[in-house]
Amino acid sequence: MSSTRPKTLTVSLPELAKMIDHSLLHPTMTDDDVAAGLAISKKYSVATACVKPYHILFAKKLLEGSSVLICPVIGFPHGNSTTEVKVFEASRAADEGGKEIDMVVNVGRVLSGKWEFVKGEIEKVNAAVVERGAILKVIFENDYLGEKEIIKLCEICTEVGVAFVKTSTGYGFVKQPNGDYNYKGATIEHLELMKKHVGPNMRIKAAGGVRTLDDLLRVKAVGVDRVGATATGVILDEAVRRGIGAERVEVEVPPFPTEQESGGY
């Protein structure tokens, strides 16, 4: 797959900004922290501000007059709520103003191979969201999964017709051999695997590890439509420094790290 990666991209600053869901999801974030993050979202006119459900109305007020949409998260970050709770939470989020809803799959059921349950849950949440004028992004949490599970989830999401598949929450920590917990998030290899196994109309969101403009350009080059990021200002300020502005310009895609070097995007 690496041989098909483009060497250049034609981009503008507004296009790059509209690739970003500015993430405001850390459990310790205060209302003041979230307000500051919403100001950043508004300043750069990103695609969405990604918030916890209790911040939807708060975000709606502070984003008034901007083009930034509100993206609440459901069953976050571990996907362990019952289907009924996820449907209620997603419905309420859409009713309150969430236009894009990010939901975590039931990872335990995915790893158990209970595909009928997994598909049914995604179908029910997607239906609840779509009938309220919003769209659904389904979070896989790839750090917990093997290729077989990622491929099957891509196939299910294509069949159901959700808007996006998403790699990670950014909080899918896995115990390492030394006892520490860490995660990779979105890797180039997983993004290319997902691109290969979703339908032609499916969009892909990379989350966890997109921290620089180079990271953003690399994931865009492999077909990613959206990223979840906390380093929005760093990414877009660097774009300006490199001469990317309102008009589209051609830029080189940075070299890709090897699989061994990659810590995730």
Phi and psi in degrees as a GROMACS rama.xvg file:
@    title "Ramachandran Plot"
@    xaxis  label "Phi"
@    yaxis  label "Psi"
@TYPE xy
-63.2618  -26.9518  SER-2
-67.7515  -19.321  SER-3
-93.0331  -1.14787  THR-4
-68.394  129.838  ARG-5
-68.2686  152.493  PRO-6
-90.366  -23.238  LYS-7
-135.679  159.904  THR-8
-134.321  151.11  LEU-9
-107.903  117.186  THR-10
-139.808  161.591  VAL-11
-128.313  165.27  SER-12
-62.8239  -45.056  LEU-13
-60.4117  -37.3521  PRO-14
-63.7227  -43.1364  GLU-15
-65.2656  -41.2263  LEU-16
-61.6078  -39.1967  ALA-17
-79.3141  3.40209  LYS-18
-87.1951  -10.6281  MET-19
-104.914  128.463  ILE-20
-97.9053  109.988  ASP-21
-75.4605  118.615  HIS-22
-87.9454  124.072  SER-23
-127.617  59.4579  LEU-24
-120.684  -3.30452  LEU-25
-61.3345  137.772  HIS-26
-62.5028  -20.4304  PRO-27
-93.5944  1.35862  THR-28
-65.5378  127.181  MET-29
-84.0295  171.829  THR-30
-59.8658  -37.1413  ASP-31
-65.0748  -40.0967  ASP-32
-61.4592  -44.7059  ASP-33
-66.0298  -40.9071  VAL-34
-59.3176  -41.7523  ALA-35
-63.7461  -40.5437  ALA-36
-66.6996  -35.0962  GLY-37
-67.9334  -34.8416  LEU-38
-64.4638  -38.7422  ALA-39
-64.2836  -44.346  ILE-40
-57.4926  -43.4971  SER-41
-69.9514  -42.4038  LYS-42
-57.5532  -43.9297  LYS-43
-94.8453  -2.54994  TYR-44
52.0265  52.9882  SER-45
-72.0076  176.442  VAL-46
-66.9115  -54.9661  ALA-47
-144.179  161.818  THR-48
-104.57  123.326  ALA-49
-93.521  115.541  CYS-50
-129.72  161.943  VAL-51
-73.5098  153.859  LYS-52
-55.0865  -35.1951  PRO-53
-71.8072  -9.28594  TYR-54
-99.0797  6.00449  HIS-55
-60.7084  -53.7357  ILE-56
-66.4141  -35.8234  LEU-57
-58.8542  -47.5326  PHE-58
-67.5828  -39.5092  ALA-59
-57.5981  -42.5801  LYS-60
-66.4394  -45.0619  LYS-61
-76.8475  -20.7374  LEU-62
-95.6391  1.82504  LEU-63
-55.4607  133.991  GLU-64
88.816  -3.1972  GLY-65
-106.837  170.813  SER-66
-90.9997  1.54928  SER-67
-76.3124  125.636  VAL-68
-87.2002  164.016  LEU-69
-102.898  130.507  ILE-70
-123.759  93.2241  CYS-71
-78.5201  156.73  PRO-72
-107.791  145.428  VAL-73
-124.425  135.275  ILE-74
61.0812  33.6169  GLY-75
-95.6558  137.838  PHE-76
-101.915  0.230013  PRO-77
-106.435  -5.67671  HIS-78
70.5675  20.2569  GLY-79
-92.5223  -1.76186  ASN-80
-65.3806  157.341  SER-81
-68.2844  160.84  THR-82
-57.2673  -41.9303  THR-83
-60.8177  -41.3289  GLU-84
-66.7916  -41.4089  VAL-85
-62.454  -42.5278  LYS-86
-62.2375  -45.0609  VAL-87
-62.519  -46.5738  PHE-88
-63.3744  -41.943  GLU-89
-67.6416  -41.1142  ALA-90
-62.8485  -47.1753  SER-91
-62.2844  -41.7556  ARG-92
-61.6087  -42.8211  ALA-93
-68.5426  -41.1449  ALA-94
-61.4636  -33.2181  ASP-95
-83.2196  -7.83183  GLU-96
127.581  0.964617  GLY-97
-70.3425  123.38  GLY-98
-98.3523  -23.4871  LYS-99
-131.054  128.594  GLU-100
-116.41  123.713  ILE-101
-102.461  116.76  ASP-102
-117.949  136.542  MET-103
-87.3203  132.942  VAL-104
-66.8903  165.088  VAL-105
-79.4675  96.9624  ASN-106
-62.1333  -40.3108  VAL-107
-60.1768  -40.7965  GLY-108
-71.3408  -33.7405  ARG-109
-60.8121  -49.5387  VAL-110
-69.3995  -20.9354  LEU-111
-82.2737  -8.03227  SER-112
73.9119  21.7104  GLY-113
-85.5416  70.4498  LYS-114
-70.1428  -31.0867  TRP-115
-63.1073  -42.6532  GLU-116
-63.3445  -48.1373  PHE-117
-59.7375  -46.8745  VAL-118
-64.8594  -42.7658  LYS-119
-60.4071  -41.4614  GLY-120
-64.1791  -45.7259  GLU-121
-62.0171  -42.5213  ILE-122
-59.1584  -46.0707  GLU-123
-66.6816  -43.6883  LYS-124
-67.6768  -42.0027  VAL-125
-60.3745  -44.2727  ASN-126
-61.7611  -42.1279  ALA-127
-64.0277  -38.6949  ALA-128
-72.4272  -47.9959  VAL-129
-64.0524  -39.3743  VAL-130
-68.2149  -12.7168  GLU-131
-103.058  12.6953  ARG-132
81.0224  17.265  GLY-133
-113.252  176.669  ALA-134
-124.347  159.898  ILE-135
-113.822  136.101  LEU-136
-112.855  131.329  LYS-137
-104.091  119.8  VAL-138
-91.1903  124.033  ILE-139
-85.095  -36.7766  PHE-140
63.0023  68.3772  GLU-141
-60.4223  -26.9967  ASN-142
-59.1959  -26.6523  ASP-143
-87.8582  -9.91009  TYR-144
-114.01  160.163  LEU-145
-98.6715  174.737  GLY-146
-58.8679  -38.2117  GLU-147
-58.9048  -45.2188  LYS-148
-69.1146  -39.5121  GLU-149
-62.8203  -44.7461  ILE-150
-62.3564  -45.3654  ILE-151
-63.609  -40.8412  LYS-152
-64.0257  -38.1169  LEU-153
-60.5788  -43.0192  CYS-154
-65.8434  -43.3206  GLU-155
-63.4665  -46.9074  ILE-156
-63.7226  -34.0293  CYS-157
-65.7483  -44.7103  THR-158
-62.0532  -42.8191  GLU-159
-70.886  -33.4559  VAL-160
88.3961  33.1757  GLY-161
-69.3762  164.086  VAL-162
-77.3282  -41.2125  ALA-163
-137.451  149.281  PHE-164
-109.684  144.793  VAL-165
-131.941  140.834  LYS-166
-70.3873  -43.8247  THR-167
-156.613  165.839  SER-168
-92.6275  -24.0713  THR-169
91.0238  -0.932707  GLY-170
-129.821  20.9281  TYR-171
-88.6268  66.6235  GLY-172
-74.5515  134.394  PHE-173
-116.929  136.292  VAL-174
-67.646  125.962  LYS-175
-89.5069  165.082  GLN-176
-55.5092  -29.0624  PRO-177
-86.4846  3.24261  ASN-178
94.2394  -13.8247  GLY-179
-74.602  161.05  ASP-180
-111.399  133.682  TYR-181
-154.292  176.429  ASN-182
-149.215  158.686  TYR-183
-95.2288  -34.7751  LYS-184
76.7844  -136.233  GLY-185
-85.9979  114.892  ALA-186
-100.942  153.197  THR-187
-58.3699  -40.1075  ILE-188
-62.572  -42.8295  GLU-189
-69.5617  -36.6483  HIS-190
-64.2536  -41.4292  LEU-191
-68.3411  -36.2069  GLU-192
-63.3217  -44.7113  LEU-193
-64.2534  -43.4589  MET-194
-58.9681  -38.1115  LYS-195
-68.0712  -31.0958  LYS-196
-110.064  5.72374  HIS-197
-101.156  163.192  VAL-198
-70.3957  167.639  GLY-199
-64.9388  -21.9127  PRO-200
-97.3977  -1.38086  ASN-201
-80.2215  135.031  MET-202
-100.776  155.776  ARG-203
-122.613  135.068  ILE-204
-116.219  128.326  LYS-205
-99.7872  128.402  ALA-206
-137.214  142.394  ALA-207
95.3172  93.9606  GLY-208
106.697  -1.70179  GLY-209
-84.541  97.2661  VAL-210
-119.03  -11.5897  ARG-211
-134.511  166.318  THR-212
-61.1878  -39.9144  LEU-213
-58.291  -43.0143  ASP-214
-58.4979  -45.8042  ASP-215
-63.2678  -43.0898  LEU-216
-65.6559  -38.3585  LEU-217
-63.6325  -47.0859  ARG-218
-68.8318  -34.1516  VAL-219
-62.2794  -38.1469  LYS-220
-64.5801  -26.3539  ALA-221
-97.2523  10.9468  VAL-222
102.583  13.2497  GLY-223
-78.0418  137.333  VAL-224
-98.4174  -26.692  ASP-225
-147.095  150.547  ARG-226
-131.168  150.161  VAL-227
-96.5204  128.535  GLY-228
-147.398  147.347  ALA-229
-102.883  -19.4927  THR-230
-94.3153  39.2336  ALA-231
-55.9618  -48.8578  THR-232
-61.2461  -43.9949  GLY-233
-59.848  -45.1734  VAL-234
-63.7315  -50.2405  ILE-235
-77.7799  -31.2505  LEU-236
-64.4705  -37.4403  ASP-237
-66.2217  -37.0938  GLU-238
-59.038  -43.7144  ALA-239
-62.6798  -43.2669  VAL-240
-60.9016  -29.9552  ARG-241
-88.7685  7.43787  ARG-242
88.5055  15.6015  GLY-243
-90.6969  119.309  ILE-244
-130.763  -147.009  GLY-245
-68.9122  -30.6376  ALA-246
-90.7988  148.162  GLU-247
-71.0828  135.511  ARG-248
-133.923  157.371  VAL-249
-88.2643  131.413  GLU-250
-128.949  152.905  VAL-251
-79.4832  142.378  GLU-252
-81.4144  126.958  VAL-253
-62.3478  155.241  PRO-254
-56.6541  146.018  PRO-255
-89.2024  135.877  PHE-256
-68.8511  157.994  PRO-257
-71.7404  166.356  THR-258
-59.9313  -34.9621  GLU-259
-70.5147  -33.3606  GLN-260
-80.8101  -27.5316  GLU-261
-68.8431  127.708  SER-262
-99.7021  5.82286  GLY-263
103.155  154.976  GLY-264
